[in-house]
Amino acid sequence: MRRAGAVLGLLGALACASPALAAVPRPGPGVAAPAAPDPAALRAAADLVEASGLGRQLERLAARVRDDLRQRHGASPADAAAIDRATARHFDGERLVALARAGLARRLQPAPAAGALAWFRTPLARRIVVLELDAIEPGQTPALEAFVEGLARTRPSARRLALLGRLDDAGRATETSLDVAAAVVATLARALGPPAPAGPAVRGAAAEPWLLERRARAWDRMREVTLLGMLFAYRALADDELERLVAFVESDAGQWFVNATSEVVVRALGAATEESAPEVARAMHRTGGRTRR
């Protein structure tokens, strides 16, 4: 149970665990690797990854996964260093961005992709991308905490809350956050091996039903966390500007972009975790699964 707790501690920023294992496919023996994307599609995907800020978001997410594992696992200095080396190799920001570009290129549909890129090149979209990236910088934690405290005194309008609810639904923000957690948590849970003779069977394959239950219980909490994050990130936007963002996300081009990038991000994180899991698990086993509480 303590070792499973170490895995669940990986994504403290997400405040949940999700086992949407179907989102993290693992090809069986003999399955051919996906074909290299068309160069023109790869260029278009690269433009979208850059213009949307997705590349920078992936880099920050990779860094947070590495930091959370390093800080929450009570390993010896040598074993902590081994865990850090494994995760640094596989959760490398540039590598994940390259995976995202290739994955998006394979899913590229010219018309909606062109529409999405046109949106991201508008002045409002450029401003929104800057706001989103600023909100996830490590130094923003005190500002976020102060903002959340201030919400008790200045409640957002019903219109703004409704717009953000639509943005969450159309943008799959809560859903993707849970699935990103799945890409890390479930794979490491499998890698930790069979359950111990005593204690709850929440490791290895036995972890998956347990994590499914946690996903259901985590939904409302993640929805709240997502809303607070959006209120903070978009606090400088007027309601009319926020409505224009929602209109794009709900459009055909926006829905193509949301669905394609959600899948790409989850798969990229899943691949990185799958590759790093054996090394991380060996270090965890050496320490007997000690965790910080």
Secondary structure, 3 states (H helix, E strand, C coil): CHHHHHHHHHHCCCCCCCCCHHHCCCCCCCCCCCCCCCHHHHHHHHHHHHHHCHHHHHHHHHHHHHHHHHHHECCCHHHHHHHHHHHHHHCCHHHHHHHHHHHHHHCCCHHHHHHHHHHHCCHHHHHHHHHHHHHCCHHHHHHHHHHHHHCCCCCCCHHHHHHHHHHHHHHCHHHHHHHHHHHHHHHHHHHCCCCCCCCCCCCHHHHHHHHHHHHHHHHHHHHHHHHHHHHHHCCCCCHHHHHHHHHHHHCHHHHHHHHHHHHHHHHHHHHHHHHHHHHHHHHHHHCCCCECC
